[in-house]
Amino acid sequence: MPKGVKMEKYRPKIHFSAEDYIINDPNGLVYYNGEYHLFHQYNINEQIYWGHAVSKDLVHWKRLPKAIAPDKIGQIWSGSAVVDEENQRMVAFFTYSEHETKRQSQGVAFSYDKGRTWEKYSGNPILTDSREDFRDPKVFRYEEKWVMILSGGDCVLLYESKDLIHWNQISSFKGNQESHTGVWECPDLFPMIVETTEEKKWVLTVSVNDGSPAGGTGMQYFVGEFDGQKFIADSNQEKGLWIDYGKDFYAGVTWNHVPKDRRLMIAWADNWQYRDYLPTSPFKGQMSCVRELKLVQKEKKYILKQLPVKEMECLRTNKHEMKNIKMGADEEWTLCDKKEVLELDISYPIEKIHAQTFGIKISTGKNRQFEIVFCKEKQCCFVDRTTAGVNPHDKFAGKYKAPVDFTQEFLTIKLLMDVSQSELFINNGEVVMSNLLFPEDFYKVKLFATGGDLVIEKSIIYEMDEIMKHPLDEA
């Protein structure tokens, strides 16, 4: 390789990544003056900053200089940002990992130029506690006050403030014992309107640093009521539900101040089990796509649905479509070959599924395959990346399972395949599985059915443009 050329084999093309160094949690998600801000944890030679990018459409991102730097108090860990309209400024809240005391405390900074430069509050830290885990503040507006939710390790803590500086604790929330497979991190709390009923509910999300369905880190959510003082989970939903059944979706939080009250989430597409071992250079870490959340009622419970934001459709090119095709037992069909990035949308009439198993096989190199398998009888889906390419760590290879509802009229699948990330959305986002992979060759995509036939009502495959091809105006 010529001197000075960076090896970027696994750089994603439709997901955000930093130019270099290590990123993890998204931070400070806020919409302000026509821009969506994406701050993030940015590890540069073991010094933790907030990195920064902006977008006008949630798809194409412009990387900006580092936003908030470590100082004499400590490293700059995760947090959030709000728009203080009264004072015409953005306000960022972050956790200090303190140098001397090793404790965690909360700091605040202000920006008067759309997040390009920041002034830390001279009285930092603004909030301290003796507990070992005390981090990841998410701040939002509630009526005439501000509310902060942050991690207390085995719970979340809620505070209130009138001026964004002085905070008083008002309550805490623990869920039930089954929800504590690991330490709670990166909490969020937000209202949502239930589709079809127009009922207002509150959703509380937490990231759990161990014990997810696929192993290692994952995310849970609770649905209930919030009265400005305390969150109470619905009596039949005191155990958290999993947001994603894949291995690589963590620390997800939502944007503040989004127009039309859309609820948008992005997460770190990685897992703490193997973050430092990924075969990427000069960068490590990437984000999920931006997802729009919806809340629906199903079987007396409320569940989150999540799909890529509609804005991502602008990346689609070279559409190939099939309709009303019968696939015979034990058949395989090749949909495309030699692709790096694609979107696949499939719809199966459930009553016409007679196959024992069916799904998608993606060749990723010689004797290498990424497989998505559905089983109507067992009401589930498996994603198998055991032989999908480079396995950089003994916790990386695996086969992951998620429950799937086969009682509806159609089974729908949306699959985003990037250079090194897959995101699978089942039944309009009722179930999601996100997984990294490191293929050894371009993708060759096949559909298959075993032990019986089935009908494909519609299959559409798109190639996808690159998100960094279209830079924003100078920001």
MOCORKA-V977880 format. One record per run of one state. SS is the DSSP state (A for helix, B for strand, O for the rest). FROM is the first residue (numbers start at 1). LEN is the number of residues. If there is no record, write none. Layout:
ss: (SS & SS)
from: (FROM & FROM)
len: (LEN & LEN)
//
This chain:
ss: (O & B & O & B & O & B & O & B & O & B & A & O & B & O & B & O & B & O & B & O & B & O & B & O & B & O & B & O & B & O & A & O & B & O & B & O & B & O & B & O & B & O & B & O & B & O & A & O & B & O & A & O & B & O & B & O & B & O & B & O & A & B & O & B & O & B & A & O & B & O & B & O & B & O & B & O & B & O & B & O & B & O & B & O & B & O)
from: (1 & 21 & 33 & 35 & 45 & 47 & 56 & 62 & 69 & 74 & 85 & 88 & 89 & 99 & 104 & 112 & 119 & 121 & 127 & 128 & 135 & 143 & 145 & 152 & 153 & 154 & 156 & 162 & 168 & 174 & 177 & 180 & 184 & 195 & 200 & 209 & 218 & 227 & 231 & 234 & 241 & 243 & 250 & 255 & 256 & 257 & 259 & 262 & 264 & 269 & 275 & 278 & 283 & 285 & 287 & 288 & 291 & 299 & 301 & 309 & 310 & 316 & 328 & 332 & 340 & 342 & 350 & 353 & 357 & 366 & 368 & 376 & 380 & 388 & 399 & 404 & 410 & 418 & 421 & 427 & 431 & 437 & 443 & 451 & 454 & 465)
len: (20 & 12 & 2 & 10 & 2 & 9 & 6 & 7 & 5 & 11 & 3 & 1 & 10 & 5 & 8 & 7 & 2 & 6 & 1 & 7 & 8 & 2 & 7 & 1 & 1 & 2 & 6 & 6 & 6 & 3 & 3 & 4 & 11 & 5 & 9 & 9 & 9 & 4 & 3 & 7 & 2 & 7 & 5 & 1 & 1 & 2 & 3 & 2 & 5 & 6 & 3 & 5 & 2 & 2 & 1 & 3 & 8 & 2 & 8 & 1 & 6 & 12 & 4 & 8 & 2 & 8 & 3 & 4 & 9 & 2 & 8 & 4 & 8 & 11 & 5 & 6 & 8 & 3 & 6 & 4 & 6 & 6 & 8 & 3 & 11 & 11)
//
